[in-house]
Amino acid sequence: MKITRFINNILRKIGRSLVVQNNEPIIKQKRDRYGNCYWQIYDFTTNKFYDFGSEQDVRAWIEQRYHGF
């Protein structure tokens, strides 16, 4: 019984160490139901989605997020 618990604890620790925490936003280009393109960002740090109408708006958001401009 103790050996099973020991092995389970080791496997759990290995599993936790393999999970990579990614704080980089996920950026996707999408289309609405009318065929218009827009950009959607999922930000892990705020756990929120943001929608932008242009690539320039996305770049401005990234600059502000990382550099505080």
Phi, psi and omega in degrees: 000316180295323180294323178295317178296319179299312180296318178300318179296318178297314180297321178297317179294321177296316179300317179295324181288336180280339180285120181266126177276120182252119178256003179283139179291152174262125183243127180229142171267130183229173175232140176277182185292347178262002179090004179282137179279144171209167181248136178239133179240133169253122182256114181296327184290327179256350182059040182229157172259143176231137179246138180227147182274346182213162177294327178296322177295322178296315180299320179296319178297317180297314179302316181294321181295317185268332187242350178069026179286000000 
